[in-house]
Amino acid sequence: MRVAFVHDYLTQIGGAERVLLHMHALYPDAPIYTSLYDPKVSRGAFDGIDVRTTWLQRIPGARRNFRALLPLYPRAFEALDLRGFDLVLSSTTSFAKGVRVADGTLHVCYMNTPTRFLWYPQEYTMSVTPPLLRPFVRAVLPKMRGWDYAAGQRPHHIIANSKNVAERVRECYRRESDVIHCPVDIEMFAPDSATEDYYLVVARLLPYKRVQLAIEAAAMLGAKLVIVGTGPDERRLRRLAGPGVFFAGRVSDELRRRLYGRARAVIVPGVEDFGLVPLEAAASGRPTVAFFGGGSLETVVEGETGLFFREPTAAGLADALRKLPLEAFDPGRLAAHAARFSPDRFRARLRELLDRYLQ
């Protein structure tokens, strides 16, 4: 059976890209089609894999400014030639689901979220759009949303990464989906014997991640905060941060493992589609303080693997951090919780669904 994968773009390495690699392990010889590919940013994660890009790759500066090319992605993905494949697996937060496949080819989409900036523009789009460009963005959004809805009808089957995303798929595309929770690289993490005096945030620095709440809550408590990640909101967040906040940027897997293992607790201040961070924290034996909403409701067990804060304010988060009883969280129980989301379980469930779809 000839299999191909399609992914939005490989210009950053985050949760969606790690999930793609776990999916690819089922069919290690399959090519990955994507709009843009930057091997330097992916730090070798896709070395040895047949990565095939669209014509966007030839545009000067495209890999660094991939967000500026948004109106071009629909045409680029529709132009991909996927003839000759029996199974196409798209992995997407935006455009990859819009590929066209030949008659007789099965298209299964693993959806991390419906396209956020199209369906929830006030939360995800306007906050990162320069004021001068906002009228243009408002003008093109309806047409792109129409394309995105049509693209959401193209996969024969949709697999959502959480119950939260399955509900969004129903809301945006009027479609039902199966659910397979994202896997966590549990073998990468382990509890550390030492605990240091800092809280940890691991996130792409975008406004909807609400990292500002963690910065403000840390200031209220006089606590140290380490932030792992980069993104368009970094400059603004640095201006807000006090001397107790350290921006670690993009870190190695080894440093990431150590930062998780030694943190007092991990903070997830935003509404996540699914959110691997609480599971990576649990695999490291550390509790999570997360906002009560989104995918965190499926990965954090209150009182067992962490605590929730209900009000999306710095004061609400600070109050939860004050109440966090660190001695009540058993590292073994936390690691056992994370093991429920292991890559082996993910791939077994994915293979089970694919076999059913193929039949």
N, C-alpha and C positions, 0 to 999 in steps of 0.2 A: 504494500500500500504506500503510495506517494503522499507525503504530508508536508505542508508548508505552514509556517507561523507568520503572522503579521502583527507588528507592534507600532504604536504611534510614532515614537522617535527614540533613539538611543543617544541622547545628548546630555543625559544625567543618569545617575544611578541611585535609585530609591526603591521603595517597596514594590512598585509595579514591575520594575525591571528584575528584581529578585524573584518575584513570582513567575515571570516569564522564564527565567532560567530553570526553575523547578518544573515547569510544564515541559520545557524543551528536553529535559532529561528522559521523558517518555519516548521521545523520537530524536535521539542525539544527532542523527545524520540529516535532519530536516533543515532547509534554509530558513532564515528569518528575514522577511521583507520589512523594511521600515523607511520612513520618509528621509531621515537624516541619521548619520552615525558618526560619533566622535570617539574613537578608541581611547584617546587620552583621558577623557572624562570617565569612561567606564572602567578604567584601571585594570584592563586585561580580562574583565569578566566574560567578554564574548570572544576572546582569542580562540582560534581553532574552529569557530562556528562560521558557516557560510552566510554572511550578512549581505543582503542586497538592498540597495537604496533606490529612491526615486530620483527624478530629474532635479528635485530641489537641492540635492547634494552638490550640484555644480554651481549654485548661486554663491558668489563670494560673500563670506561672512555669515552664511546661513546657519551654520552650527552654533555660532555664538549668539545669534539673534533669532533663534527659532520661533519665539513668540510673535515676532513681527510679521511672520509669514502666514498667519492664521487663515486669511482668505484663500490661500493657494492650496491648502492641504486636501480639500475635497477632490479637486481635479487630479492631484498627484496620486491619491490612493485609488481613484477610479481607473487610472491609467495603468496600474500594475497588471501584468500579464500572468495570471495564475492558472492558465490552461495546463492540463496534464496532471493536476493533483487530484487525489481522491478525497482528501480531507484538508481543509484550511481552518486553522485555529487562530482567531484574532484575539489579541490581548490589548485592552483599550481603556482609556479614560476620555477619549475624544473621537478620533477620525478613523482608526483602523477597521472598525466594524463596517465602514462604507465601501469596502472592496467589492468588486463584482467577480463572481465565480462562474465557471462553465456549468452547463447542464450536467447533472450526474455527480457534481462535486458537493460534498457536505461542508457547510460553513457553520462552525460552532464558535460563538463569541464568549470569551471570559471577560466580564465587564466589571472593572473596578469602580466605576461610577458612570452615570450619564454625563454628558459633556457639561461640566459645571458652569463655565463662563457663558454658555448659551441659555441654560435653563434657570440659573440663579444669578443673573448678572449683577444685581446690586451687591450681593455678598462676595462674589468671586471675580468680577470683571472691573467695575468702575473704580474700585479702590486701588488698582495697580495701573490704571490708564491715565496718562497725562491729561490735564484738563482740556488742552487744545484738541486732543484726538477724540474726546468723548462724543461729540456730535457725529463724527464719522462712524464710531463703533456702534452708536445707537441706530444709525442708518442701515448698517450691514447685518446686525444681529437677527432681525426677522427672517431674512433670506437664508442665512446660515442655519437658523433653527429649523426652517423648513427642510433644508437638506439633511440635517441631523436626524430629524424624525423619520424621513424616508430611509436613511441609512440604518436606523434602528430596526427597520422591518426586514433588512436583507439577510441577516443570519438565520439559519434554519432553527437553531436553538441558542438560547442565552443562558449562561451560567453567571450568577451574581456572586460577588465575593463576601456577601453578608446578607442577612435578612433586611438590614437597613437599605442596602443598595437594591435589593429585589423590590422593595416598596417604591424606590425612586424610578426603577425601570417601569413599573406598573403606572406610575404617575406621568412619566415623560413620554413613554413609547407605547403605552397601552398593551404591554406584553407581560406574560408570565415568564418566570425564570426558575431554574433550579438554583440551589445555593451550595457552594463549597467554600468554606472559610479559607482565607489565605493561610499559607504555611509560614511558620517561623523557623529560622535556621537555628534550632535548639542546640546543635552541636557546636555552634560558634560561641555560645555563652555558658557561663558557669558562675555559681556564687563565689564571692571573694571573701577571704578571711578578714580583710580590713574594710572598715567603713570610714569614709572621710566626710568632712563637714560641708557638703554642698548638695544642692538639688540639681537635677539634670532635665534638660529639654532636648529632644531629638526631633527635628522637623525641618522641612523646607521653609524658608523664611518668606512667607506670603501672609498678607493680612488676615485671611480667613483662619489661619492656624492660631491666631490670638496669642502669640508669644508675648505680646505686650503685657498681658495679664500676669504672666509668670515674673516678668521683670518688676512690675509694680508690687506684686505680692512679696517678692524677695526683699524689696526695699522696706516694706512695712515691717518685716520680721527681722531686718538686719542680717539676712541670710545670704550665703554665697550661692550663685547660680552659674552653671555651665551650660552653654547653648551650642549644640552640634548641628551644623547645617548652614546652608547659604541660600540666597534668594533675593528677589527684588526689594523686599522690605528691610533688608539688613541695615542700610544707611539710616533709615528712620529709627530703627530699634537701637542702634548704637548711640544715637543722640539721647534717647530716653534712659539708657542704662547708667547705673551708678558704678562706683568702683568695685563693688562686689560681684559684678557680672563679667564673665569671661566668654568671649565668642571664639569657639574652637574651630569654626569653619568646617571644611570637609576633612574628615579624619580617616586614618587607616583602620582596618578591621581590628587590629590588635589594640589600638587606643580606644576604639569604640567599646570593645569588650571590657577593658579596664574601667572606663568611665561609668558604664552601666553597673559593673560589679561592686564599685566602691561608693556609689551615690547613696545619700540618705534615702531618697525616693526619687521617682521619675514623675514629671508633670506632663499631662496632656491637656492643655487649656482649651483646645478647639473642638469642633464637632467633626469627627473623622468618619469617612465612608466605612472603613473597617478599623484600620489602625493596628499596625504590627507592633508599635512601640510598647504598649502594655504587656504584650507577650514576650518581647525581647527582655523587658524588665523582669518579668516573672522567671524566665529561663536563667536570669542572672541572680535570682534570689532576692530581688528588690521590689517593694510595693509601688503602686502607681496611684497618684491623685489625679483624677480625670473629671472633666465636665460630664454631667449626667445627660448624655444624649448621643445619638449616632451610633457608630460601630463599637464605641467603648462599652456600651451596654451588653455587648456580646463577648467581650474579652476581659472585662474586669468583674470580679465577684466581690461585692462590697463586704468588707470585714474579713475576707479570706485572702484576696490578692491586692487589695487597695481600698481607697475611699473615693466617693464622688463629692463634688461640690455642685450645688443646684443653681446658684445665681451666677451668671456669666460676668462676674466682677472680680477685681483684684482682691477686694475685701473678703468675698466669698471663698476664693482660693486660699488666701492667707489663713482664714479660720479653719479650713480643712487641714492645712499643713500643721497648724498648731495642735489639732486634735489627733493627728496621725500617731497611733501607738506602735512605734517601730518594733518593739519587743514582741508584739502579738503576731507578727508575720513570720511563719516558719519557712526558711528557704527551701526545704524539701517539698513542702506542700505547694509552694509557688512554682518550682520546677516541674512538678507533676501536672499542674494546671497547664503550663506551656506545652508539655508533651502531647496533650490532646490535639494540638495544632501542628503536629510534626509534618515534615515534607513527605514522609512515607505514607502517612494517612491521606494527605492531600492527593498524592499521585494515585493511590489506590482508588479513591473515590472518583477522581477524574477519569481514570481508565474504565471504571464501572459505568459511568454515564456515557462515555464515548462509545463503548460497546453496545449500549442500549440504543443510542442514536443511530449507529451504523446499521443495526439490525432493522 
